[in-house]
Amino acid sequence: MRVYENKQKALSTYGRPIITIPLAAVKKIERIKFDVMRDDLRFENLGPDDHNIVLSKNMFEIMVSDEFLPIYTH
């Protein structure tokens, strides 16, 4: 599995992924429900059409199997 910064870099011949994780290492992938306006005070002054709000709706968490943790954590 490869994670890219954006769609353009994923489609580009020269785009490099942020991280590459073998599928055998992935235990679970799930979408994160994050209410920007309520959960994070740094975003309290943002307008409803701000780019960060759109990004927060597309966040996900990748859970790695225990035997692969030493490789991907410091």
TAHU-V955227 format. One record per residue. N is the residue number from 1. RES is the residue in one letter. D_LAST is the distance of its C-alpha to the last C-alpha in whole Angstrom. Layout:
N;RES;D_LAST
N;RES;D_LAST
This chain:
1;M;20
2;R;20
3;V;19
4;Y;21
5;E;22
6;N;25
7;K;28
8;Q;30
9;K;27
10;A;26
11;L;30
12;S;30
13;T;30
14;Y;28
15;G;25
16;R;22
17;P;20
18;I;17
19;I;15
20;T;16
21;I;16
22;P;18
23;L;20
24;A;20
25;A;16
26;V;18
27;K;19
28;K;20
29;I;21
30;E;23
31;R;24
32;I;23
33;K;26
34;F;26
35;D;29
36;V;28
37;M;31
38;R;31
39;D;27
40;D;26
41;L;28
42;R;27
43;F;29
44;E;32
45;N;34
46;L;34
47;G;36
48;P;37
49;D;36
50;D;33
51;H;31
52;N;28
53;I;30
54;V;30
55;L;26
56;S;26
57;K;28
58;N;26
59;M;22
60;F;21
61;E;18
62;I;16
63;M;15
64;V;14
65;S;15
66;D;14
67;E;14
68;F;12
69;L;9
70;P;7
71;I;8
72;Y;7
73;T;4
74;H;0
